[in-house]
Amino acid sequence: MKLQAISLLSKEKINYKNEILAGLTVSMTMIPESLSFAILAGLSPLTGLYAAFLMGIVTALLGGRPGMVSGGAGATVVVLIALASTHGVEYLFAAVALAGVFQILVGAFKLGKFVRLIPQPVMYGFLNGLAIIIFMAQVKQFKIIQDGIETWMTGSALYVMLGLTILTVLTVLIFPKITKAIPASLIAIIVTFALVYFFNIDTKKVIDIAKVSGAFPSFHIPEVPFNLETLKIIFPYASVMAAVGLIESLLTLNMVDEITNTKGSSNQEAMAQGTANIVNGFFAGMGGCAMVAQTLVNINAGARTRISAVVGALGILFVILVGGPVIEQIPMAALVGVMMMVAISTFQWGFLRLLTKMPKSDVLVGILVAAITVALHNLALAVFVGVIVSALVFAWDNAKRIRARKSTDENGIKVYEIYGPLFFGSTRNFMDKFDINEDPDHIIIDFKESRVVDMSAIEILKKLIHKYQDLNKKVTLRHLSPDCVRLLDQAKGFIEVDIEDDPTYKVMPK
C-alpha cells in the first residue's frame, strides 16, 4: 500500500505539459543538426533523421537517465566519415552495429562506473570545448552555396539572417520572465517562423539544407561480406565509435545528475546506447550517442522523465512521415538562435572565475581538453588525454609527499616512520630517506601512516632490505599491510614483519 502511494505521488509530480513541449522543442533542434551531420558524412539526409528517431526512442525507453536525449551526434559520425568514403555506407552500418555490441558489453560487465575517474577539470574542458563547437557550427549557417561554391552571406541576406537570429535569442532570454509554462526555445522558433511566413521574408530555411520527408525506416541487413576481412575493416572504426559514444553519453549523464540532483545508471545507459546503435545498423541509421545540447534544451525546458525524449523521437518520426513540408519552411535563423543559447549555457563560465583559484595543473588540463575538442572534434581523445595528464600530475604531487621521521628507541634501534603513499612515483624519494651505511644493526620501518600501493613499492622494499642484508643488518617492517605481506612471502628468511596493532587496510580496494 505504501509503495502504491509513493507511485501515485511520483505520477502527480510529473508535469506532462512541460514534458511534451520540451520534447517538441528538442525535435525541432535535432532536425537541422541531424541533417547537417549526415550531409557532412556524405550520407542521405534521411540517414541522419533515422538515427535521431531510432537513437531517441530506444534510449528513452531503455536508458539509465530520464531526461537525456540521444540522436545522430556529430562526435560519432566524424569517426565514420573515412569508412563511408572508402568502403561505402553499408560498411558504415555494419560498423555502427558492431559498436553497439561493444557498448552492450561495457554495460554488461559494469564498466560504465569508470567514467567516475574523469576529473572535474576534464569535465570543464569537455563542456567548454563542446560549447565552442556548437556555437561555431551555428556560425557556419551564415554560409550559402553560390555556383557550387560555399561563401559567406552578404548584403540583405546577411542582415535578415542576423536580425532573425537576434530576435530568436532575445525571445529565449525574455520569455521566461513572462512565463515558464511554455519552453522559451519553442516559443522563439514559433515567433520567428510566424514572422517569416506571414511577412514572406526571404531567408535561409531548413529546406535549403535538405528535404526531410520519407518513409518509416525498414529492416536492412548491411550488405557486406560476413568474413574476417570485413571485421578487420570495421573493427577499428567500431571500437573508436563505441568509445566516443560512451564517453559523451556518460559525461552527459553525469552532467544531468548534477543539474537535477538525481542519479542515473551508467551501465544501463551503456547497454541502451549499444542496443540503439545495433538497431541503427539494421535500420539504415548512422548511429549516435547522447547529445549534450539537446539534453540541455530538454532539461532547461523542465523535462525530468522519459516522456520528453519519447515525444522528441516521435516528433522526428512525424516529421519524416508527415510534417516534412512544414518543417522544411522553418527559418534556419530560429534554430541557429536556439542552439547559440544552448552553447552559451553549456559553456562553464564558472571555470573562468576559478582560473586564479584552481591549481595551475587543473587549469592546464581544462584548457588542453577544450583545445583538443575544438581542434580535432575528437571527444574521446580529448578526454583520454585529459585523464592521463591529470593522473600524471596526481602521481607527481603524491610522489613528492612521502616523508620519513627518524628516531632511535631505548634499545638503540633506529625507527623510520613513513608518511605518504609508497608507489611507483615515490620509490626514488623513499630510498633517499635511508642512511644505510650509517644505520645501526637493527632498524624498523613503520608504515602506520603510509600505504604500500603497487608492485613497484614492493620491489623497492625488497631492494632496500637486500642492501641492509648485504651489510648484515636486520630490518623489521612494522604495520605493513596484509596484502603486501602475502606478496612478500617469497622473501621469507630475510624479512621480519612486525604487524602488531596493525590497522586493517588493503593495498588496492576491492
N, C-alpha and C positions, 0 to 999 in steps of 0.2 A: 504493500500500500504506500509505503514511504517512497519507494523508487518511482511509483506511478506519479506521485505528487511532484517529485523532482522533475520528471519527464515533462509533465504538463506545464510546470513553471518555466522550464527552458524553452518550450514551444511558445509560450506567451511573450517571451523576451525577444523573439525573432521579429525584426521589422521587415516584413515582406515587401513593403513598398521600396525601402532602401535597397534591398537585395535585388529586386527586379530592375530598378532604374540603374543601379550600379552595373549590373550585368549588361544592360543595353549600351551603356556608355563604353564599357570595356570592348564590346563587339565593334563599336564604331572606331575605336582607336586601333584595334588589331588589324582591321582590313587593309589600310594602306601599308602598314609595316610588313604584313604577311606577303602582300603583292610585291613590295619592293625587294624583300629578301629572295623571293622566288625568281624574280627577273634578274637580280644580281647573280644568282647561281646558274642562270641560263635555263631555267625551268619554266614550265607552263604556269601562268598566274594561278590557275585553279589548284596546282600542286601546293602552293602556299596556303590557299584558303582551306583546302582539305586538311592540311596539317594543323591549322588553327582550330578547326572544328574537332578533329579526332583527338589531338592532344588535350584540348579543353574539356571535352566530355568525359574521357577516360580518367584523367587525373582529378576532375571534380568529383567523380563517383568513388574512386578508389584511393585517392591521395591521402597523405597523412597530415595535411594542413588546410583546414577550411579557410577560405578567403584568398588562397593563392590562385593565380591564373597561369596556365601554361598554353603555349602555342608554338607556331613555327618561328623560333627565335633565330636571330642572326648569328649568335655565338656558335650554334651548332651547324648552321648552314655553311658558314665560312669554311669550316673544316672539310666539307664535302665538295666544294667547288672544283678542286683539281680532279677528284674522282669522276665527277659528272662530265667534265670536259674531255677527259682522256678515254674513259670507258663507257660513257653513256648513262642515261638516267636509270636504267634497270639495275646497274651495279650500285647506284646510289640507294635505291630502295632496299637492296639486299644488305648494304652496309648499315642502313638505319635499323633494319630488323635485328641484325647481329648486335648492334649497340644496345638495343633493348634487352637482349639476352644478358649481356654483361651487367646492365644496371639491375636486372632482377636478381642476379647472383650476389651483387653487393648488398641488396636488401635482405636476401635470404640468409646470408652469412652475417648479418647485423654489423656491417662495416660502415654504415652511414654515420655512426656516432663519431667517427674520426674527424668529421667536419668541425667538431668542437676544438680541435687542435689549432684551428686557424685563429691567429691573434687578432686583437681589435684593430691595430694599425693596418693589417692586411684588409680587414673589412672596410675601413675608411677608404683605403686606396681603391679597392674593388668598386665600391659605390660611387666614388668621385670620378673614377675613370669611366664607369658606365654612364654616369650623368653627362659627361662631356661627349661621349659617343652619341647618346640620344639627341643631345642638342645639335651637334654637328650634322646628324642625319636629317634634321629638320631644316637646317640652313641649305642643304643641297636641294630641297624642294623649290628653291628660288631659281632653279635652272630649268631651261626649256630646250627642246630639240628643234633646231633650225637647219634645214637642208642636210639632215643626218648628223649634224654636229651639236654637241651639248654646250650651251652657252648660258651665261647669267642673264636674267631678265633685265630689261632696261625700260625707261620711259614709263608710260601709264600702266603697263602690265606689272612692273615692279611696285609702283606706288599703290595700286589696288591690292596687290598681294600683301604688302606691308600693312596697309590700313586695316584689312580684314583680319590679319594675324593679331594686330594690336587690339582690335575690337574683341577678339576671342579671349586674349589674355586678360583684358580689363573685366570682361564678363566673369571669367573664372575667379578673379580677385574680389570683385564687388558683390556678386550674387550671394555668397554665403552670409554677408552682413544683412541681407534682406530676409533670407530663409535658408535653412539647411535641409528642408524637407525633400528637395529635389537636388541631385548631384549638379554642381555648378558646371562641370565639364559637359554634361548632356545639354544643359540649357545653352551653353556657349555654342555648341555645334548647331543646335536648332535655330538660334538667333542669327548666326552668320549664314546658314543655309537659307533661311527665310528672306534675309536682306538681298542675297544674290539672286534668289528665284523671283521675287516679286519686282525687283528693280532691273531684272535682266542684265546683271553685271557680268561682263566678260572677264573671267578669271580661270586659273588652272583648277581642274576638278579631278576627282578620282578616276573618271573615265580616261583622262589623259595619261594615266599610268597603264591601265589595262581594263578589259571588261571582266566583270565578276560573276556573270551568270553561268550556270552549268547544271549538271545532274548530280544525284546522290552518289557519293563515292562507292565504287563497286569492288568486289574482291578481285585481287590480281596478284598471282604468284610472280615474283620477279623473274624475268626471262634471262636467267644466267645459267651457265653450266654448273651443276651441283658436284663440284670436284675440288681437290686440294688446291689447284691453281687459282680458282676463284676465291677460296678462303685466304690465300696468300695476298691477293689483291685488296680485298675489302677489310682484312683484319686490322691493319694499322689505322685506317680511317675510322672503323667502327670503335676501336678502343679509345682513340682520342675523342671522338664524338661523345662516347659514353662518359668519359671523364669530365669533359667540358660541361655537358648537360647536367651531370650530378652536382658538380661544384656550384654552378649557377643556381640550380634548383635548391640545394641545401643551404646556400648562403641566403637565398630569398626566404626560405623557411625560417631561418634564424632571425632575419630582419622583421618578418611578420610577428614572430614570437615576441620580440622586443616591443613592437608597436602596440600589440594587443594584450600584452602581459599574460599570454597563454603559452601552452607548449604543444608543438606538433611532433609527429613521429617521423624521424629522418629515414628509418628503414622502410616504413610503409610507403613513404613518398618515393624512395628509390625504386621500389617494386612497381609502383603506379607509373612512374616515368618510363620504366622499362616496358611495361605492358603497353603503354600508349605508343611507344616507338615501334614495337613489334606490329601493332595494328596499323600504324602508318606505313610500314614497309610492305604490308599486304593489301593496302587500300590506296596506293599511289599518293601518299603524303610525303613531304620532305622531312618529317620528324621535327623534333624541337625539345624544349625544356620549359621550365618556369620563366616567366617574363617579368622582370623587376618593374618596368614602367607600368605595364597593365595591372600588375598586382597593387602598386601604389594607387593607381586610379581607383581600383576596386575598394581598397581599404579606406582611402580618403573619402569615398562616397558613402561610407557607413556599412559596407558589407562585412559580415563576420561568419557567414555559413557557406555551405557548398552550393546553396541555391543560386547565388550570383554568378558563379563560374558556370553552372549548368545553363543559366539563362544566356550568358555570354556566348557559350558554344552553340546553343540552339539559334541564337541571333545570327551567327556566322552561317549556319546551315540555311536559315531562312533567306539570307542574302544570296546564297548560291542558287537556291531553288526558285525564289520568287522575287525578292526585293532588289535584285541587281540593278535594274533600270533606275530605281530611286537613289540607291547608294552611290551609283556612278556620278550622280549630279551634286554630291556633297563637295563644297569647295575645299581644296587642299589646305587653304589658309586656316580653316576651322580646326582641322586635325593637327596641323603644324602648331597652332597656338596652344592646344591642349597638351601636346607632347612636350612643348617647350616648358610649360608649367610643371609637368611631371619631372623633367630634367632638373629644373631648379629645386624642386622639393626633394629629389633623390640625392642631390649634392649635400654632403655632410659639412655644412657651414661651421659647425662646432669644431671641426678639425682645424680650421684656420685660427680660431680663437685659442686653441690649445698648442699652437706651434711653439710658443715661447715657454710653455709649461711642461710639455712632454719631453722625455729623453730624446736626444738628437738621433739615436738609432731608430726609435719608433717613427720619428718624423721622416727619416730617410726611407724607411720601409713603406710608409704610406705613399710618399711621392713616387717611389720606384714602381710600386704596383699600379698606381694610376697611370704612370707614363707608359708602362708596357701594355696595359689595357688599351690605351688610346692609340699607341703607335702600331701595335700588331693585331688588335681586335681579338687577341687570344686570352680569354679569361682564365683558362686552366693554367697556361704558362705563367701568367701574372701572379696568380695565387700561389702556384708552386714555388716560384722564385721568392715571393714574399715570406712564405713559411720557412724556406731554407735559410734565408738571411736572418729572420727572427730567431730561428733555432741556433744558428751560429753565434749571434750576439748574446743570446741567453747562456750558451755554453761558455763563451769567453768571460762574461761577467761572473759566472759561478766559479770558473777556474781561478779567478783572482781572489776569491773569498776564503779559500782554505787557509787555516792558520793552525799553529801549534803552540800551546802553552807548556813550557818546560819547568820541571821541578824535580827535587830529589827527596825521597821519603827518608824516614828514620833509619832504614836498613841500607841506605846508600844506593838504592835502586832509582834510576832516572826514569821519570814518568813524562811521556809526551801526550798531552790532552789535545786531540784533534777536533777542530771546529770547521764545519763546512763539508759539502759533499765530495767524496773521492770518486772521480770518474775520469774518462779518457782525457778531458780537458785540463784536469787539475793534477795529473800524476807527476808532472815535472816539478811543479811547485811543491808538491808533497815530499818528494825526495830531497829537495833542497833544505827542508826543515831539520834534517837529522845530521848530527855530528858523529858519524860512525866511528871514526878513528879515536876521538877523544872520549866517547861514552864509556861508562863502567861496564863490567862484565854482564850485567843484567839490566835490561830496560823493559819498560811497559809502555805499550801504545794503546791509549784509551780512546775508543770510538763512541763514547756515550753521546757526544754532541755532533757526531758525524754519521754519514751513511756510505757504505760501500755499494756503489751503484751498478758497475758493469764489469766485464771481463778484463778490461784494461786496468781497473783498480785492483783486481785480484792478482793479475800478473805483476804489477808494481810492488805489491805486498810480498810476493814470492821472491822477487829480485832483491828487495830490501833485506829480507830475512837471510837470503843467501850471503849477502855482503857481511852481515853481522856474524853469520855462521863461519865464514872464512876466517874471522878473527877470534873464533872460539868464544863468541858472546851469545848469551841467551836472550831471546825475545819472547815476551808474553803479549798476546793480543787480547785486550780486555773489552767487554761489551761489544764484541763482534756479532754481526747478525747471523742467525742460524743458517740462512741461505749461503752466506759466504763460508761458513764453517763446513757445510756439506761440499761445496765446490773445492775446498782446500783439503779434502780428505786425502788426496794423492800426496799431500805434503806431510803426512804423518811421520813423526820421527824427528823432525827438526822444528816443528811449530807447536808451541804450547799455547792453548787457548783458554783464557780465563773468562768465563761468561757469567760470573756470579752477579746477581742483581741486574741481569741483562734486561733492558727494555725490549718488548716484543715489537719487532718490525721486520719487514721483508726487503730484499734487495730491489725487487720490482713488484708493485702492487698487482694483485690478480683481479 
